[in-house]
């Protein structure tokens, strides 16, 4: 009965759809076709485009109806050409569905004039086909950005700073929006703001490489953030300066205030919080649960003062279960026996595994032979619980 309803509906207003269904790339599962309820609600809104989006692109009826509001075509020639192009360039059926769902306007493109130049440009820069497909699936709108005014300038600006095609590509992979937003409007002016304030180019390159997204904001807003970081007393020539810019650009003022309140609950004064931020800006990126859990362990389990941690904020950035608890258990034994001082805690927690074992476990085998077992037992337990 459903089959009859579906055929009647399509042939009633859009019989053209039936003439090419045998050529379609996507063949819908009859069990997933439009429900009677959906057909009734869609009514006169249904169109050739909706039929095409379902049958050729694999979209659900709901997604197809939504996407059809952004694309207009009455014959399959142009969208067929786009789908064929994507298929020939390594996109699976599922990936084509994903791209069309996110950016249905792409179906109106001219594959030779609009799409092909971008693929050729990326291939000339060493981007593998699977990687390019992944980038486009993440942000398909980049295919409609000008290669002359967007893609090439973005690549050149990044490459001039990073001095490497490989690093430039990795920065773009981290934030494909680099190719979607005006590089001369945002990226270059904001890089210049940091240079004007005496930030070393090597530090700018590092933050652009790892966090390119923060540079795509209005230059006046970016400049305000830089001035705010300067008011907090951070030195532009130190890496903590660009790290602080990144942190402030990544959160709203309301979120910043909430983080301040969390640290105040832990007994830190606002002055102490700012001092800790200057030492390690990324502590403001930690979640409330993370902060409270870490402080609870250091203060209530290890018996340390809250002020001791505020002077060593880097201790908070490690994994509680995977690193702090196993190594903290070793530290408790060493502290109780007077073998180390609390001032060594940052080195004990932060050192590489081999250094930690050599300096704080094997070294004290005679005085505390149980250390290795304590450490491995805690480490094994944390692995069973899963990483934090």
N, C-alpha and C positions, 0 to 999 in steps of 0.2 A: 504493500500500500504506500509506504514511504517512497519507494522508487517511483511510483506513478505520480505522486505529488511533486517530487523533485523535477521530473521530466516535464510535467505539465507547466510548472512554474517557469522553468527556463525557456520552454518553447513558447509560452504565452507572450512574453515581452522581449526575450533575448535569445531567440532561436539561433542567432549567429554563433553563440557559444558552442553549440553542438557540432558545428561544421569543422571545428579544428581540434576538438578534444582528443582525437586519435593521434595528434602530433605533440600533445603536451608532454613536457618534461616531468611534471608531477601528476600522478594518477591517484586521486583521493580514495581513501578507504570508505566504502559505502556506509559503514557504521559510524563514520565521523562526519558525514555530510550534514547539511543544515537541518536542524530540527524543525518540526512543524511550528513550534512556538516562535522560533527565530524568524522563519519565513513570514509568519503573520505579522510580527513586529516590524520587520524590515519593509514589508509591503512595497510601496512604490519607489522607495529609496534604492531598491536593488538595481544594479546596472551591469553593463558588459564588463566594466572594470572590476567589479566585485567578483563576478564569475571567473574572470581571468586570474585574479589574485588568489582565488581558492584553488583553481584547477592547475594553473601553470606555476604558481609560486609557493604552493603548499601552505598558505595562510589559513587560519581558522576563519569561519564566517564572521565572527565578531571582529577579528583583526583586519580582515579584508574590508569590511564596511568602514572601519575607522581609517584605513589607509586610502580608500577610494576617494576620500575628501581632499586628498592632497595630490591626486594624479588624474589626468584626463586623457583618455584615448578610447577610440571607438573601433579600432581594428588591432589585430595582434602583431602587425609587422614590426613596429618599433620596440615594444617590450620583448618580443621574441628575440630580436637582435641583441638586446642587452643581456638577456638570460643566456643566450648562446655564447656571448663573449665571456661572461663570468664562468660559465661551465668549461669553456676552453682554456681558461686561465687558472684552473685549479680549485674552483669553488664547488663544494658538494651541494646536493639538493638542500640539505639542512642549512648550510651556510647562506645559500641564495635566499631562502625563506627569511633567515635572520636579517640579512641586509635589507631586503625589500620591506620587511616589517618596520625596521628602524627608520628607513629613508626611502619611502615609495617613489619619491620624485626621480630617483635614479632610473626608473623605467622609461623616462622620457629622454634619456641621454642619447647622444650620438656616440656609439662605441669608438669609432675611428677618431673623431675629433676631440671628444671629451675624456674618454677613459684610457685609450691606448697610450697617449703621451705620458700619463702618470705611471703606468706600468713600465714603460720603457725607461723612464727617468730612474725609478727605483731599482730596476735591474742593472742600470749603468752604475749605480752606487753600491752594488753588491748585496742588495736585499733579496733573499731567497723567496721563491714563489709562496711556500707555506707561510712564511713570516708576513709577507705582504697581505695575504688573505686574512691572516689573523688581525692585522692592524685595521684593515678595511671593515671587517666584521665588527670591530670595537667601535669605530666611528666612520660609517660609510659616507657621511656628508663631506668628508675631505676630498672625495672624488669630484665634487662640483666646485672646488676652489681653484682659482687660476694658478696654473703651473708657473707662469711668468712673475706674477705679483705675490704669490703665497709660497708655493713649494720651494722654488729655487732660492729666493731670498732667505727663507727660514733655514734651509740647509747651509747656505753660505755663512750666515751669521753665527750659527752654532759651530760650524766647522772652523771658522776663524778663531773662535774662543777655545774650542776643545782640541784643536790641532789633530783631529783624527776622524776619518770617515766612520770607523767602527763605533767610536764614542758618540758621534753625532747621531748615528742610527739608533743606538741604545737610548739616547735621550728622547728621540722621537717615539720609540716604542713605549717608553714610560709614559709619555703624554702625546698621543697622536694629534691632539688639538693644536700642537705646534704648527701643523700644516693647515689648520682651519681658521686661525686667527691672524690678524695682520702683524707679521714679524717686525715691520718697520714702525708700526703704530704702538706696539707693546714691548716686544722682546728687546729690540735694540735700545730704545729710550730707557728702559728699566735697568739694563746692564750698565748704561752710561751713568745712571744715578749712583750706582755703587762705586763706579770708577771715580766719579767726581768727589766722593766722600773718602777716598783713600783706601778703598778695599782692594787688596792685591788681586790681580787677575787670576792667579791660581785658585784663590778661595771662591771667586765668582764662578770659575769653570767647574769647581767641585759641586757647588750648589745648583748650578744650571744642569749639570749632568744627572744628578740624583733627583732633583725636584724642579724640573722645567716649568711645571704648571704655575708656580707662584709668580712667574714673570709675565703672565698674561692677565694683567690688570691695568687699570688706568694709571698712567705715570704719576699723576698728582697723588693718587691714593698710595702708590708704591713709595713715593717720596715721603709721605706722611709717616708711613711705617718705619722707614729708615731714620727719620728724625726722632721718632718715639724710642727706638732702640738706642740712639745716641743719648737721649735724656736719661735713660736707665743706667748710663755709665759704661756701656760696652765700648771697647776700643775697636775701631774699624779695621785695624790691621790684624786682629785676632780672628780665628775661624769662628769663634763663638758669636761674632757679630752677624755674619751671614746666616748662621744657624738660628739666631734669634729672629732675624727678618723672616726666615722661612716659617718659624713657629707662629709668629704674629699674623702672617698672611694666611695661615691655614685655619685660624679660628676667629670667631666673632668676639666682640667685647663682652657679650654676655657669658660666653664659654670661658673666657679669661677670668672673669669675676668668679665664676663657679669654682674654677681650679684654685684661685686664691683662697676661697672659703674653705675648700677641702684641706689645704695645708694649714690654715688657721685652726681647724679642728684638731690637727695633730700637734698643736702647741707652737707653731711657728708664727713669729710676728711678720707683719707685711714687709718690714725692712729686711728681715732674714730671708723671706721668700724671694725678694728682688735680688739679694746677694747670691742666693742659690741659683736663680735663673741666669745670672751673669756667668756663673761657673759652668752650668750645664743647662742650656735653654730647653733641651728636649724633655726635661722633667715635667714641663707644662703640657706635654702631649699625652701623658699617662692618664689612664682612666681613673675615676674615683675609687673603684674597687681595687685596682692595682695599688694605688697610693696607700689606701687604708690597710690592705693586706700586708704590704711590705713594712709599714710603720708598726703594725701590730706585732709582726715577728721580731723586728729589731728591738722594740721597746719592751714588749711583754714576755717574749721568749728568751731573747739574748740579754735582756736587762740593760740595754743602752739608753742613754738620754736622748730625747727628741732633738735637742740642740746638736748633739754629736752627729746625727744623720743630716741635719740641715747644713752642717759644715762640709759634708761629703755627699752631696746630692746624687752623684754618679752611682751610688749604691742602689738607688731606687730603679734604675733602668734595666737591671738584670731580671731574668726569670726567677720568680720566687721558688717554684717547685724544682726546676731543673738545675739551678745553680746556687741560689742563696741558702736554701734549707740544707742541702748536702754539705756545702762548704761551711755554713754557719755551725753545723753540728761539730765539725772538726775544730772550728774556732772556739767553741764553748769549752772543749776539753783543754785546748792549749791555754786559754785564758785562765781557766780554773787552776791549772798547774803552774801558772806564772811563766810559761815558756815563751809567750809572745805578749805584746801590749796591744790594747785596743786600736792604737794608731796604725797598726799593720792591717786592719780589716779591709781597707780599700784595695791593697795589694793582694790580700788573700782571696777576696771575692773576684777581683777583676783580672787576675793573671791568667795566662794560657794554661791549659790543662797540665801539660808537662812541667811547667814552672811551678804550678800549685802543688803537684804531687811531690816534686823534688824538694821544694822549699818548706812545705808545711806538713807533709805526711811522712815521707821516707826519712827525713832528717831527724825526726823524733821517734823512731821506732823503738829505741830502748826506753825512753821516758814514757811513751804512750803507745804500746804495741797494738792497741785496739783501733787506732785511727783509721787504718785502711779499711777495716771491716765496717766501721761506722759510716765511712764515706760511701763505700760501694753499696751498702744496704740502703742508705737514703737515696742514692742515685737510682738504684734499681726500682725502688718504690715509686719515685717520681716518674719514671718511664712507664710504669704500669698505669699510673693515673693519667698519663698523657701530658704533653707539653702545655704550659700555661698559655 
